Amino acid sequence: MQLSDDVKDSDFYRAFERKRYGLQTCFLCSRRLTKKNRSDEHVFPKWLQERFGLWDQQLVLLNGSSIPYRQLVIPCCAECNNEDLSQLENTVRIAVEKGVEAVRDLPLLTLFQWTGKIYYGLLYKEYFLRRNRADGSKATIVTRDVLERFKLHHFFLQSIKRPIEFHGAFPASRFVHRLQSPKDVRRQFNFRDLHHFLGLSIQLGGVGMIAVLQDGGVQADILGDTHRGYYELELHPLQFAEMTARTFYKATLMNRTPKFTIGEGNERITVIQLPLMGFSARPVYDEWSDAHYAWVLSEHTRYPRDVISPAPGQVVTWLRNDRGDFLYLDVERDAWP
């Protein structure tokens, strides 16, 4: 990340560099919290928890422990919570209620902010949770060093509060799929994330979102047509899990690190992504391995490896049949793990 002198000297960047982590600090703007300005931000917003009955359901954390969705709250100042984040949540909620086309019509920046807040919010919550409560250790699931690795992402999240203009390629890739929605509300929601690679997948009834939040937009550029080839079809949740596995595994093969030049002027931040290829002729992605992908697909679909890969070099797909035609699965008839 290259910074212009005006950014380095700005109050905005000084606050960013002084980033504090703790229960007395707003996770978004880093403002010190007091009795007057303190509030709690739900990582998964209340409207989402109420719609999909998540209040008492459990999310599995990085260390394998579980926590109810209702307890996934992080410290936040009243201004960020009641003004900036509230406006963002209302925008996304209305779009989700209208359906997949309305979500696709949302600005790319809006979906980046919403999914990015969930991703970062989970990490921030895990910064306060003990890795192993049984041994009495104070070590947390996520360390400060891990949060420091996501400082650029946190910087981009400041676009929730103040204007940030992204020029050239957008930092993230996102795909919005049309899904079949089961009658059982407990099966209408699913969440997956890809640690270290800023990947996130979320099923919201008939809407499925997959995002890679800091790949420089390369998946949207290279694989966008693959995803859009399924946009007019209603995917079974199992098929959406397969699309997620493909996207996440591809993200792990990326061998470039997007770089940005950041400047400030006219009361707004300007972010320019430098050419991703640089001076290298090497492909952006390392070679695909069916064996490694089979392991990822097994994790996402919960089918055992011998089902996913019945023979070396073979990996099952629920998207196409042997003739290459779309394989229609019925969400009420065709069960999945």
N, C-alpha and C positions, 0 to 999 in steps of 0.2 A: 504494500500500500504506500503510494507516494503522496505526500501532503504538500500543498502550496504553503508559503509562509503565512498568508492571511488566515488559513485554517489553523496552523500551529499556534498562532497568536490569539485565536478566538476563544471566548469564554466557553463556547459549545465544546470545542475540542479539549480544553483544559479539564472540563468536567468529565469528559470521556476518559482522559488519561488518569484521572484521579478515581476512577471507578472503584466503588466500595461494594463489598458483598456482605450481606448480613441481614438479620431480622429487623434492624433499625434503618434499613435503606430501601428505597423504592427500587424494585428490580428493573424498571424501565429507565427512569430519568436519573437515578442515583441520589435523589434528594434525601436528606436526613429526615426520618419520620419522627413525628411528635404525637402527643395525644390528640391534637387538633387536626392534623392532616393524615393520620394513619388510616388505612383501609386494607382489605384483603382482596386480591384478584384471584378469581377461579381460573386455573390453567385451562380447564375445559369449562366454557361459560355455562351459567345456570340454565339458559334457554336450551342448550344442547342436552344437558343432563336431564332436564324435565321432559323434553320431547322423547328421548330414547331410554328413559328409566334407568339412568346411570347412577343415581344418587348413592345406592348401596352396592353397586357392582364394583368389582376390584380390577385394578390395573397392575400388571406385573412390572416391577421396576428393574433397573439394570443388574441389581444384585440377586434377582430371583424372588425377592419378597414382594408382597402385594399390599396395596393401599386402596381404600375406597375412593372413588372419584370425588366425593364430596369433601375429602380431606386434602385434595390437591389445590391448596391455596398458597399464595406467595405474597410477601409484603409489597404494598403499592401505595403511593400517595393518592389522596382524594382527587387531585386534579387529573392525574393520568387515568385513574379508574373511572371516575364519573363523567369525564369529558372526552378525552382522546380515545380510550379503549371502548367506552360505551358507544360512541359513534361508530367505531369499526365493527363492533359486535352487531349493532342494529343493521348495518349495511349487509353483512354476511347473512344474518338470520333471515332477513326479508328475501334475499336471493334464494336461499336454500328452501324456504317455504314455497317460492314460485316454481322451483324446479331447475333441472340441469341447464337449460338454455340461459336462464337468468344468472346462474353461477358462472357460466362460460363468458357472459357479457361483462362480468365484473372486471375492472382494471387489473392487469397482472400485478401491479404494486399492492392492491388491496388483498389479493389472495396470498401474496408473499408475506404481508404484514400479519395476516390472521394465522396462517400455518406456522410462520416463523415465531410468533409469540408463544404458540403451544409448544413448539419444539424447545425453545429456550426456557420457557417457564417450567417444563419438566426437569430440565437440567438444574435450574435454580432451586427447585424444590428438593431435589436429591442432594444438593449441597448441604441441606440442613438435616438430612436423615442418616442415622447411624448405619454403617455398612454391615455390622454384625452386633446386634444388641445383646446377644447372649454372652459374648466374651468381655463385655465392659469397655471395649475400646471406644475411643472418641472419633475414630476415623469415619469419615462420611462416605456415602456412595459415590458422590462426585466431589472431587477436590477443587481447590481454588485454581490449580494449574489447568485443569480441564476447562473451567469457565474462561480462563484467560485465552484459551485457544479459539474461543468463539467471540472474541472482542470485535472483530470486523462485522460479524453477523449482528451483534448487539448494536454496533454503530449504525448499520443499515436499518435496524428497527426504530431508530430515532425518527425515521420518516413518518412514524405514527404521530409524532408531536410537532415536527417542523418540516418545511418543504425540502425534499431532496430530489434532485433531478438526475435520472440515470440516462446516460447517452451511450450510443452504440448498443452492444448486446446487453440484455438485462442479466443480472447476476444469477437468476434462477430459471429452472424449467418447471412447468406445471402442466398437468393434463387433467381434464375433467370428463369422466365417463358417465354414461347413462346406465343405471343398474336396475335389476329387478329387486323389488323390496319385499321381503318376507312379511307375512301377516303378523308373526310373532315379533313384537317390538324389540325384544331382547336380542334378536338376530339382525336388526336393522342398522346396528352400529358396530364398527370395528375400527381399531386403530393400530397402526404399526409404525415404528420409526427405525431409522438406520443410523446408529450412533457413529460419530466421527465424520460421517459423510453428509450430514444434514438432509437425510431423506425422511419423508413423511408420507403416509398413506392413511386416508380416513374415509370410511363409508358412512354416509349420512342418509339412510333410507335409499331413495332412488338416485342419489348423487354420490359419485366416487371421485375423490381428489388424490392425485399423486404429485408430489413435489420433490425436487432436488434443489435445495435452497441456495447452494453456492457452487454450481458447476459452470457458471458463466453462460448459462443458457444453451449449452452444447447439446444436451439431450433433446431439447425442443427443436433444435436445428437439424440434428442428424436423424433422430428417431421420431420426430413429430408426425410424419406421414404414417408410420406404423400405428401409433396411437389413434390418429384421426381416422384411420381405416375402420376402426370399431366405434366411432362416435355415434353413428346413427343406429347402432344395435344395442339392445338391452342385455348387458352382461349379467350372468349369474355371479353371485358373490365369490364363488370358487374361481371363475374366470378373472374376476377383478384381482383376486389374490395372486393369480398367475401373472397378470400384467404388473402388479407391484413387485413380484419377485424378479421379473425381467429387468425392470427399471432400477431396482436397488442393486442387483448384481452388476449391471452395466456401470452404475455409479462407482463401484469399488474398483473398476478397471481403468478409470480415468488417470492418466499420468501427467496431467498438467495442473498447475495451480493458478487460477485466475488472478490477475493483478490489476489494480485500479489506481488511477490518479484522481485525487480528491481536492477540490478547490471550493472557495466560498466567495459569493458576490451577490449583491442585491437581496440580502437577507435569506439566501438559500444556499444549500450545499449542492455542488455539482460533482457527480461521480462518472468518470469515463473509464470504461474497461479497455485495457490494452489488448492488442491482437493475441488471441489464445495460442495460435500456432507459433508465434515468435519466429526464430530463425531455424527451427527444427523441422525436418521433413518426416519425423517419426509420427505415426498415427496417434491421434488423441487418446485412443483407448488401447490397452494391452489386449492380447489375444483372448478370445472367449474360450472357456473350458466347460464342456458339457458336464464333466464330473463335478466341478465346483458349483455350477449352476443347479445341478440336481440336488445338492445339499441345501442350497438356498430355497429352492422350490419346496422341498420337503418341510423346511421350517415354516414356510408361509401357509402351506395347505394342510399341514399336520398329517399328511400321508407318509408312511414309512419309505425309506430309501429304496427298498426292493420293489415297491410299487411305482415310485417316481422313475427309477432307472432299472428296468427289468433285465437289461443286458448292457455291456460296455458300449458307450457311444449312443445309447438310446435314452431319450428323456420324453416322458409323456407330455401331452398338451391337451387341455380341455377347450382350446379355442378353435381348432380346425380338425376336421376328420381326415381320413387317408387321402381323399380326393382334393383336399385343400379348401373345402367349403366350410363356412362358419358352422360350428357345432352348437345347436340350440339346446340349452339345458333349462329345465323348468324349476323355478326356485321353490315351489311347494312339493314337487314330485321327486326331484333329484337331490337327495340329501348330501351333505358334506360334513366333514369333521367339525 
